Amino acid sequence: MNRIMVLITLSDNGIETIKTNPDLPKKEMEFVSQWKQDNILESFFISVTKKDAVLIFQDIDEAKAKELIEILPYFPYMAKIEYHNLNKQF
């Protein structure tokens, strides 16, 4: 079973912008919730500091994962994005 793991780190300035705009987290979570309902997002983790996130997509390729990440409201505030193709073992 193939998966795409996306590791995201927000910029320090981005975190401050997000904290001052309460609509941004709400809009972000609307996308995440929809992806979960569509069964393309298997797992979603946020670090305790809320600076990092891990998303694990299923049934899509890396190009589609990149498209999805780029439409997120947080995208302009992301300092680092890594994509890893994985084979789920169990």
N, CA, C and O atoms as CSV, one atom per row, in Angstrom:
chain,resi,resn,atom,element,x,y,z
A,1,MET,N,N,0.829,-1.180,0.000
A,1,MET,CA,C,0.000,0.000,0.000
A,1,MET,C,C,0.874,1.244,0.000
A,1,MET,O,O,1.640,1.473,0.936
A,2,ASN,N,N,0.761,2.033,-1.034
A,2,ASN,CA,C,1.567,3.245,-1.136
A,2,ASN,C,C,0.916,4.405,-0.406
A,2,ASN,O,O,-0.307,4.544,-0.374
A,3,ARG,N,N,1.754,5.216,0.167
A,3,ARG,CA,C,1.320,6.412,0.885
A,3,ARG,C,C,2.266,7.559,0.531
A,3,ARG,O,O,3.411,7.335,0.139
A,4,ILE,N,N,1.780,8.769,0.670
A,4,ILE,CA,C,2.614,9.963,0.550
A,4,ILE,C,C,2.604,10.634,1.917
A,4,ILE,O,O,1.551,11.030,2.417
A,5,MET,N,N,3.786,10.757,2.516
A,5,MET,CA,C,3.900,11.461,3.785
A,5,MET,C,C,4.415,12.869,3.491
A,5,MET,O,O,5.422,13.046,2.806
A,6,VAL,N,N,3.711,13.857,4.017
A,6,VAL,CA,C,4.100,15.249,3.817
A,6,VAL,C,C,4.477,15.826,5.177
A,6,VAL,O,O,3.685,15.812,6.119
A,7,LEU,N,N,5.700,16.333,5.256
A,7,LEU,CA,C,6.202,16.972,6.477
A,7,LEU,C,C,6.248,18.478,6.229
A,7,LEU,O,O,6.891,18.945,5.288
A,8,ILE,N,N,5.568,19.217,7.071
A,8,ILE,CA,C,5.461,20.667,6.888
A,8,ILE,C,C,5.988,21.384,8.125
A,8,ILE,O,O,5.687,21.006,9.257
A,9,THR,N,N,6.779,22.425,7.888
A,9,THR,CA,C,7.229,23.312,8.956
A,9,THR,C,C,6.817,24.724,8.588
A,9,THR,O,O,7.116,25.201,7.493
A,10,LEU,N,N,6.133,25.387,9.496
A,10,LEU,CA,C,5.714,26.772,9.277
A,10,LEU,C,C,6.850,27.723,9.637
A,10,LEU,O,O,7.682,27.422,10.492
A,11,SER,N,N,6.870,28.869,8.974
A,11,SER,CA,C,7.861,29.894,9.312
A,11,SER,C,C,7.464,30.562,10.622
A,11,SER,O,O,6.295,30.544,11.009
A,12,ASP,N,N,8.433,31.145,11.293
A,12,ASP,CA,C,8.145,31.855,12.546
A,12,ASP,C,C,7.179,33.007,12.306
A,12,ASP,O,O,6.252,33.211,13.090
A,13,ASN,N,N,7.386,33.756,11.238
A,13,ASN,CA,C,6.476,34.864,10.917
A,13,ASN,C,C,5.090,34.336,10.568
A,13,ASN,O,O,4.079,34.953,10.900
A,14,GLY,N,N,5.055,33.193,9.899
A,14,GLY,CA,C,3.782,32.589,9.533
A,14,GLY,C,C,2.968,32.195,10.746
A,14,GLY,O,O,1.754,32.396,10.776
A,15,ILE,N,N,3.622,31.639,11.740
A,15,ILE,CA,C,2.925,31.245,12.969
A,15,ILE,C,C,2.304,32.470,13.631
A,15,ILE,O,O,1.169,32.417,14.105
A,16,GLU,N,N,3.036,33.555,13.662
A,16,GLU,CA,C,2.504,34.784,14.263
A,16,GLU,C,C,1.296,35.302,13.481
A,16,GLU,O,O,0.314,35.747,14.076
A,17,THR,N,N,1.368,35.244,12.162
A,17,THR,CA,C,0.240,35.679,11.325
A,17,THR,C,C,-0.979,34.807,11.577
A,17,THR,O,O,-2.096,35.308,11.714
A,18,ILE,N,N,-0.759,33.504,11.637
A,18,ILE,CA,C,-1.854,32.551,11.868
A,18,ILE,C,C,-2.497,32.797,13.229
A,18,ILE,O,O,-3.721,32.768,13.355
A,19,LYS,N,N,-1.678,33.038,14.241
A,19,LYS,CA,C,-2.200,33.286,15.594
A,19,LYS,C,C,-3.072,34.534,15.655
A,19,LYS,O,O,-4.015,34.598,16.444
A,20,THR,N,N,-2.763,35.512,14.835
A,20,THR,CA,C,-3.515,36.768,14.874
A,20,THR,C,C,-4.738,36.753,13.960
A,20,THR,O,O,-5.519,37.704,13.956
A,21,ASN,N,N,-4.908,35.687,13.191
A,21,ASN,CA,C,-6.053,35.585,12.284
A,21,ASN,C,C,-6.810,34.288,12.567
A,21,ASN,O,O,-6.475,33.255,11.987
A,22,PRO,N,N,-7.817,34.310,13.439
A,22,PRO,CA,C,-8.519,33.085,13.834
A,22,PRO,C,C,-9.270,32.388,12.699
A,22,PRO,O,O,-9.626,31.217,12.824
A,23,ASP,N,N,-9.512,33.093,11.598
A,23,ASP,CA,C,-10.185,32.454,10.469
A,23,ASP,C,C,-9.266,31.488,9.728
A,23,ASP,O,O,-9.742,30.518,9.137
A,24,LEU,N,N,-7.961,31.736,9.750
A,24,LEU,CA,C,-7.026,30.875,9.027
A,24,LEU,C,C,-7.053,29.427,9.515
A,24,LEU,O,O,-7.187,28.524,8.689
A,25,PRO,N,N,-6.931,29.160,10.827
A,25,PRO,CA,C,-6.982,27.760,11.272
A,25,PRO,C,C,-8.314,27.082,10.916
A,25,PRO,O,O,-8.338,25.902,10.566
A,26,LYS,N,N,-9.397,27.819,11.006
A,26,LYS,CA,C,-10.702,27.250,10.674
A,26,LYS,C,C,-10.749,26.845,9.196
A,26,LYS,O,O,-11.203,25.751,8.861
A,27,LYS,N,N,-10.279,27.733,8.322
A,27,LYS,CA,C,-10.257,27.435,6.889
A,27,LYS,C,C,-9.331,26.259,6.583
A,27,LYS,O,O,-9.648,25.409,5.750
A,28,GLU,N,N,-8.204,26.219,7.250
A,28,GLU,CA,C,-7.242,25.123,7.057
A,28,GLU,C,C,-7.882,23.786,7.412
A,28,GLU,O,O,-7.768,22.815,6.664
A,29,MET,N,N,-8.553,23.745,8.552
A,29,MET,CA,C,-9.158,22.494,9.006
A,29,MET,C,C,-10.333,22.053,8.135
A,29,MET,O,O,-10.654,20.865,8.093
A,30,GLU,N,N,-10.972,22.978,7.449
A,30,GLU,CA,C,-12.027,22.606,6.510
A,30,GLU,C,C,-11.460,21.735,5.388
A,30,GLU,O,O,-12.088,20.756,4.984
A,31,PHE,N,N,-10.277,22.089,4.885
A,31,PHE,CA,C,-9.624,21.278,3.855
A,31,PHE,C,C,-9.256,19.909,4.403
A,31,PHE,O,O,-9.538,18.886,3.779
A,32,VAL,N,N,-8.625,19.894,5.568
A,32,VAL,CA,C,-8.188,18.639,6.181
A,32,VAL,C,C,-9.391,17.722,6.435
A,32,VAL,O,O,-9.329,16.526,6.153
A,33,SER,N,N,-10.456,18.267,6.953
A,33,SER,CA,C,-11.661,17.472,7.220
A,33,SER,C,C,-12.265,16.916,5.930
A,33,SER,O,O,-12.718,15.772,5.891
A,34,GLN,N,N,-12.267,17.721,4.893
A,34,GLN,CA,C,-12.804,17.260,3.611
A,34,GLN,C,C,-11.957,16.124,3.045
A,34,GLN,O,O,-12.497,15.144,2.532
A,35,TRP,N,N,-10.639,16.250,3.135
A,35,TRP,CA,C,-9.759,15.189,2.644
A,35,TRP,C,C,-9.969,13.894,3.423
A,35,TRP,O,O,-9.912,12.802,2.858
A,36,LYS,N,N,-10.212,14.026,4.714
A,36,LYS,CA,C,-10.493,12.849,5.534
A,36,LYS,C,C,-11.808,12.211,5.082
A,36,LYS,O,O,-11.889,10.991,4.941
A,37,GLN,N,N,-12.824,13.021,4.859
A,37,GLN,CA,C,-14.113,12.503,4.379
A,37,GLN,C,C,-13.971,11.843,3.008
A,37,GLN,O,O,-14.627,10.841,2.724
A,38,ASP,N,N,-13.116,12.410,2.166
A,38,ASP,CA,C,-12.888,11.860,0.828
A,38,ASP,C,C,-11.997,10.619,0.851
A,38,ASP,O,O,-11.753,9.996,-0.182
A,39,ASN,N,N,-11.522,10.275,2.035
A,39,ASN,CA,C,-10.689,9.094,2.253
A,39,ASN,C,C,-9.342,9.150,1.524
A,39,ASN,O,O,-8.789,8.118,1.145
A,40,ILE,N,N,-8.823,10.371,1.334
A,40,ILE,CA,C,-7.480,10.484,0.766
A,40,ILE,C,C,-6.456,10.878,1.828
A,40,ILE,O,O,-5.251,10.758,1.603
A,41,LEU,N,N,-6.928,11.345,2.977
A,41,LEU,CA,C,-6.032,11.663,4.089
A,41,LEU,C,C,-6.200,10.590,5.149
A,41,LEU,O,O,-7.249,10.475,5.782
A,42,GLU,N,N,-5.144,9.808,5.330
A,42,GLU,CA,C,-5.196,8.708,6.293
A,42,GLU,C,C,-4.928,9.186,7.713
A,42,GLU,O,O,-5.613,8.784,8.654
A,43,SER,N,N,-3.916,10.055,7.860
A,43,SER,CA,C,-3.524,10.529,9.192
A,43,SER,C,C,-3.082,11.981,9.119
A,43,SER,O,O,-2.608,12.463,8.090
A,44,PHE,N,N,-3.255,12.665,10.253
A,44,PHE,CA,C,-2.877,14.072,10.352
A,44,PHE,C,C,-2.364,14.311,11.761
A,44,PHE,O,O,-3.059,14.032,12.738
A,45,PHE,N,N,-1.150,14.828,11.863
A,45,PHE,CA,C,-0.532,15.105,13.152
A,45,PHE,C,C,-0.058,16.551,13.176
A,45,PHE,O,O,0.409,17.077,12.165
A,46,ILE,N,N,-0.182,17.191,14.337
A,46,ILE,CA,C,0.368,18.531,14.553
A,46,ILE,C,C,1.289,18.451,15.765
A,46,ILE,O,O,0.948,17.842,16.778
A,47,SER,N,N,2.457,19.072,15.648
A,47,SER,CA,C,3.383,19.068,16.784
A,47,SER,C,C,2.801,19.878,17.934
A,47,SER,O,O,1.895,20.690,17.743
A,48,VAL,N,N,3.328,19.648,19.117
A,48,VAL,CA,C,2.878,20.361,20.314
A,48,VAL,C,C,3.073,21.866,20.141
A,48,VAL,O,O,2.272,22.661,20.632
A,49,THR,N,N,4.130,22.250,19.449
A,49,THR,CA,C,4.405,23.672,19.232
A,49,THR,C,C,3.528,24.276,18.131
A,49,THR,O,O,3.483,25.495,17.960
A,50,LYS,N,N,2.839,23.418,17.397
A,50,LYS,CA,C,1.987,23.809,16.258
A,50,LYS,C,C,2.780,24.394,15.105
A,50,LYS,O,O,2.215,25.030,14.216
A,51,LYS,N,N,4.088,24.181,15.119
A,51,LYS,CA,C,4.944,24.667,14.037
A,51,LYS,C,C,5.103,23.619,12.939
A,51,LYS,O,O,5.390,23.962,11.792
A,52,ASP,N,N,4.918,22.348,13.283
A,52,ASP,CA,C,5.124,21.254,12.337
A,52,ASP,C,C,3.861,20.418,12.202
A,52,ASP,O,O,3.061,20.301,13.130
A,53,ALA,N,N,3.707,19.839,11.014
A,53,ALA,CA,C,2.582,18.941,10.775
A,53,ALA,C,C,3.037,17.798,9.885
A,53,ALA,O,O,3.956,17.935,9.078
A,54,VAL,N,N,2.362,16.662,10.057
A,54,VAL,CA,C,2.592,15.490,9.221
A,54,VAL,C,C,1.240,15.053,8.678
A,54,VAL,O,O,0.291,14.839,9.432
A,55,LEU,N,N,1.168,14.925,7.368
A,55,LEU,CA,C,-0.039,14.426,6.713
A,55,LEU,C,C,0.331,13.165,5.962
A,55,LEU,O,O,1.364,13.116,5.294
A,56,ILE,N,N,-0.497,12.153,6.067
A,56,ILE,CA,C,-0.267,10.918,5.329
A,56,ILE,C,C,-1.457,10.703,4.403
A,56,ILE,O,O,-2.578,10.446,4.840
A,57,PHE,N,N,-1.170,10.818,3.096
A,57,PHE,CA,C,-2.187,10.649,2.075
A,57,PHE,C,C,-2.177,9.223,1.544
A,57,PHE,O,O,-1.145,8.552,1.540
A,58,GLN,N,N,-3.340,8.774,1.099
A,58,GLN,CA,C,-3.461,7.461,0.481
A,58,GLN,C,C,-4.247,7.599,-0.821
A,58,GLN,O,O,-5.047,8.520,-0.985
A,59,ASP,N,N,-4.007,6.678,-1.732
A,59,ASP,CA,C,-4.735,6.598,-3.006
A,59,ASP,C,C,-4.563,7.821,-3.893
A,59,ASP,O,O,-5.409,8.086,-4.748
A,60,ILE,N,N,-3.480,8.572,-3.705
A,60,ILE,CA,C,-3.127,9.658,-4.619
A,60,ILE,C,C,-1.625,9.596,-4.863
A,60,ILE,O,O,-0.897,8.963,-4.099
A,61,ASP,N,N,-1.158,10.250,-5.925
A,61,ASP,CA,C,0.278,10.276,-6.191
A,61,ASP,C,C,0.901,11.559,-5.634
A,61,ASP,O,O,0.203,12.432,-5.119
A,62,GLU,N,N,2.210,11.651,-5.748
A,62,GLU,CA,C,2.920,12.803,-5.173
A,62,GLU,C,C,2.502,14.110,-5.842
A,62,GLU,O,O,2.385,15.135,-5.170
A,63,ALA,N,N,2.279,14.089,-7.144
A,63,ALA,CA,C,1.869,15.306,-7.844
A,63,ALA,C,C,0.540,15.827,-7.291
A,63,ALA,O,O,0.379,17.031,-7.095
A,64,LYS,N,N,-0.402,14.932,-7.043
A,64,LYS,CA,C,-1.700,15.328,-6.489
A,64,LYS,C,C,-1.528,15.847,-5.064
A,64,LYS,O,O,-2.164,16.829,-4.681
A,65,ALA,N,N,-0.669,15.191,-4.275
A,65,ALA,CA,C,-0.408,15.655,-2.905
A,65,ALA,C,C,0.131,17.085,-2.929
A,65,ALA,O,O,-0.275,17.915,-2.116
A,66,LYS,N,N,1.042,17.373,-3.859
A,66,LYS,CA,C,1.591,18.728,-3.966
A,66,LYS,C,C,0.500,19.731,-4.324
A,66,LYS,O,O,0.458,20.828,-3.768
A,67,GLU,N,N,-0.383,19.361,-5.250
A,67,GLU,CA,C,-1.500,20.245,-5.613
A,67,GLU,C,C,-2.361,20.563,-4.394
A,67,GLU,O,O,-2.740,21.712,-4.171
A,68,LEU,N,N,-2.661,19.536,-3.616
A,68,LEU,CA,C,-3.512,19.725,-2.438
A,68,LEU,C,C,-2.855,20.639,-1.407
A,68,LEU,O,O,-3.504,21.530,-0.859
A,69,ILE,N,N,-1.577,20.417,-1.149
A,69,ILE,CA,C,-0.864,21.232,-0.161
A,69,ILE,C,C,-0.833,22.700,-0.604
A,69,ILE,O,O,-0.956,23.606,0.220
A,70,GLU,N,N,-0.668,22.924,-1.903
A,70,GLU,CA,C,-0.547,24.290,-2.414
A,70,GLU,C,C,-1.843,25.089,-2.352
A,70,GLU,O,O,-1.811,26.312,-2.493
A,71,ILE,N,N,-2.991,24.427,-2.144
A,71,ILE,CA,C,-4.254,25.170,-2.026
A,71,ILE,C,C,-4.604,25.489,-0.572
A,71,ILE,O,O,-5.590,26.178,-0.312
A,72,LEU,N,N,-3.817,25.001,0.362
A,72,LEU,CA,C,-4.096,25.252,1.772
A,72,LEU,C,C,-3.913,26.724,2.135
A,72,LEU,O,O,-3.005,27.378,1.622
A,73,PRO,N,N,-4.759,27.246,3.009
A,73,PRO,CA,C,-4.591,28.632,3.469
A,73,PRO,C,C,-3.240,28.886,4.141
A,73,PRO,O,O,-2.735,30.008,4.111
A,74,TYR,N,N,-2.654,27.852,4.747
A,74,TYR,CA,C,-1.346,28.006,5.404
A,74,TYR,C,C,-0.184,27.963,4.418
A,74,TYR,O,O,0.941,28.284,4.797
A,75,PHE,N,N,-0.417,27.579,3.174
A,75,PHE,CA,C,0.682,27.391,2.229
A,75,PHE,C,C,1.643,28.583,2.165
A,75,PHE,O,O,2.855,28.370,2.174
A,76,PRO,N,N,1.156,29.819,2.100
A,76,PRO,CA,C,2.105,30.949,2.036
A,76,PRO,C,C,3.004,31.070,3.269
A,76,PRO,O,O,4.023,31.759,3.222
A,77,TYR,N,N,2.641,30.416,4.357
A,77,TYR,CA,C,3.379,30.518,5.615
A,77,TYR,C,C,4.273,29.301,5.885
A,77,TYR,O,O,4.880,29.190,6.950
A,78,MET,N,N,4.343,28.407,4.920
A,78,MET,CA,C,5.150,27.200,5.085
A,78,MET,C,C,6.596,27.487,4.699
A,78,MET,O,O,6.878,27.958,3.596
A,79,ALA,N,N,7.509,27.196,5.628
A,79,ALA,CA,C,8.929,27.421,5.379
A,79,ALA,C,C,9.564,26.204,4.721
A,79,ALA,O,O,10.524,26.336,3.962
A,80,LYS,N,N,9.035,25.023,5.009
A,80,LYS,CA,C,9.632,23.793,4.501
A,80,LYS,C,C,8.534,22.755,4.287
A,80,LYS,O,O,7.671,22.556,5.143
A,81,ILE,N,N,8.584,22.096,3.124
A,81,ILE,CA,C,7.644,21.026,2.808
A,81,ILE,C,C,8.451,19.871,2.214
A,81,ILE,O,O,9.194,20.050,1.249
A,82,GLU,N,N,8.295,18.698,2.797
A,82,GLU,CA,C,8.970,17.497,2.296
A,82,GLU,C,C,7.921,16.464,1.932
A,82,GLU,O,O,6.930,16.290,2.640
A,83,TYR,N,N,8.155,15.775,0.809
A,83,TYR,CA,C,7.260,14.715,0.362
A,83,TYR,C,C,8.041,13.411,0.348
A,83,TYR,O,O,9.142,13.343,-0.199
A,84,HIS,N,N,7.470,12.386,0.946
A,84,HIS,CA,C,8.111,11.072,1.000
A,84,HIS,C,C,7.124,10.008,0.530
A,84,HIS,O,O,6.007,9.905,1.037
A,85,ASN,N,N,7.560,9.226,-0.444
A,85,ASN,CA,C,6.757,8.099,-0.913
A,85,ASN,C,C,7.059,6.900,-0.031
A,85,ASN,O,O,8.218,6.528,0.152
A,86,LEU,N,N,6.007,6.298,0.514
A,86,LEU,CA,C,6.156,5.188,1.452
A,86,LEU,C,C,5.354,3.982,1.005
A,86,LEU,O,O,4.342,4.114,0.316
A,87,ASN,N,N,5.813,2.810,1.400
A,87,ASN,CA,C,5.046,1.579,1.272
A,87,ASN,C,C,4.627,1.143,2.658
A,87,ASN,O,O,5.471,0.845,3.504
A,88,LYS,N,N,3.328,1.105,2.894
A,88,LYS,CA,C,2.833,0.677,4.191
A,88,LYS,C,C,2.995,-0.835,4.320
A,88,LYS,O,O,2.568,-1.595,3.450
A,89,GLN,N,N,3.611,-1.253,5.406
A,89,GLN,CA,C,3.872,-2.667,5.638
A,89,GLN,C,C,2.774,-3.345,6.453
A,89,GLN,O,O,2.428,-4.496,6.189
A,90,PHE,N,N,2.237,-2.655,7.420
A,90,PHE,CA,C,1.110,-3.167,8.224
A,90,PHE,C,C,0.423,-2.030,8.911
A,90,PHE,O,O,-0.549,-2.243,9.635
